Amino acid sequence: SLQRWAGGTTNYGWIFRPTGSGGVDVRSSEYTTATQRPKLEVRYCLASTDPTIIVTPDALSFYALPSTLSGVKTYTVSGYNLTDNITITPSTADFEISTDGVTFTNSSITLTQTGGIVSETPIYARMKSLAVGTYSGSISHTSGTLLETVNLTGFVSESYLGMVINGD
């Protein structure tokens, strides 16, 4: 076992070393030159204990005709090593959010952490019915002192052309 090798038990392994001329040299644990014997090196990393919020993607664009809601866009939120719930808040009343894609609000939504974890959760966002123009904002995701942001841009035009070109 690895633990026994680490404790000094003999390793009866083999190593195949390229010679540089198309061949290989074979070395065993009994090879005369100790530096050319097989050596098992195990490295591991401990998982981070830092609280983390993950949002994917971190930017969304919306397109709409005047006085018409935009299409709905989706992103995901998750977190680990959290001590507080994740609070999701749009920065402006021009954009709305939802956890079910049906009931939208521009007020805060809370995702409850359990055991420090918020599983990957879809969040739905849309731009409200607005006049012709360009709009921007963000959606903040906070837990204690942590902050992750999804940046938002929106375009309202009299023409479908911008929506077709931009894929909305």
N, C-alpha and C positions, 0 to 999 in steps of 0.2 A: 504494500500500500504506500501511498505518498507519505503518510505519517512515519512509517517505518524507515523509508529511504531518508527522510529528513533527520531521523534519529540515528542514522549511521549504518543501517542494514545494507548489505552489499546489493548493488544494482547489477543484475546479470543481463543488461540490455546490450544492444548493438548500435553502431552508428555507421552510416555510409557517407563518406566525405568525398566530394568531387575532387579529382586530381588536377583539373584545369586542362587536361589534354584528352578529354572524352572518356576517361575511365573513372573508377571510384576505388577508394581504399576502404577496407572494412576494419573497424576497430571494435573491440569488445571491452568489457569492464576490466579485463585482465591485461590490457595492452600496457607495454612497458612504460611509455611516456604518459604520465598521469593527465597532462593537459589535453591529450587527444582521446581520452576515454569518453564514453557517452556520459552526458550530464543532463539530468532532468531539472529544469528550472521552471518553477511554478510561480506565476504572478497573479495576483487578484486585486480587485479594487472593491472597496466597500461602497455600497450604495450611498448616495448623498442623503444627508439628513436635513438639508436646507429645505424650507418650505418653498414650493414652486407652483405657479399657475402657468398652464400652457393654453394658448389660443391659436387656432389654425383655421384658415389663414388669418393674417393680421391686417388685412385691408379688403374692403368691399366697395364696388362701384354700382350705382343705381341709375336707371334711365326711366323717364316717364313722360307722358303727355300732360299738359296742364290739367289740373283738377282731377288727376287720376293717380291712384296708388301705383307705386313701382311694383315690379316683380319681387318675389321673396328670395332672399339669398340666405344661405346657411353656412355657419361656421361651428367649430366645436370648442368646448372649454373642458379642461380637466385640471386636477391639482393633486398634489401629494405632500405629505408631511405638514399638513395645515393644522393650525390650532383654531382658526376661525372659518366660518362659512365664506363662500365667494358671493360677493354682491356685484351685480351687473347693472350698469347705469348708462343710458344714452346721455351724451353731453348737451344735446339740443332737442327741442320738441319736433324738429324736422324728421327725425328718424324714430322708429318704433321697434321693440323687440318682443320675442315670444319664446316660450319653451315648447309649445305644441303646434306652432304654425297656423293657429286659428285665432287665438285671443292675443292681440297686440297691445302694448302699452309703451309710453315713454317714461314711465316710472321705473324704479329699481325692481329687479328680480333677484331672489336669493337662491343659490344652490347650496344645499346642506352637506357639510362634510361629515363622514362617518369614519371614525378611526383615523382621521387625518387625510382621508381620500375623498375626492369628488371624481367619480368615474366620468369618462368622456361623455359629454352631454351636448346634443345639438342645440344651437341657439339660432332662431330665425330672425331675420332683420328685414325691414323694408323702409322706403322713403314715403312720407305722407304725401297726400294730395296737395301740390304746391303750384305756385305761379311759375312762368317761364324764368329760368335762371340757373345758376350753379350754386350748389349747396355743399357744405362740408361739416364734419363733426367727428365724433368718436364714440366708442362704447368702452367704458372703463370696467375692469374686472379687479376687484380689491378683496384681499383677505388679510386682516391685520395691516401691516405696513407694505405688503406686496401690492404691486400694480402692474397689470398688463393691459394693453390697449389694442382695439381694432379700429383702424382709421377708416372713415367713411367719406365718399364723395358722391354727389348726386347731380344729375343733369336733367332739367325739364325743358323740353323743346316742343315746338309746334309740329315737328316732323318726326316720322318714324325712322328716317334715315340714320340718325345717330344711334338709335336703338338697334337697328339691323347691323350696322357696321360694328358696333361694340358687343354684339352677341346677346343682347337682352330681349 
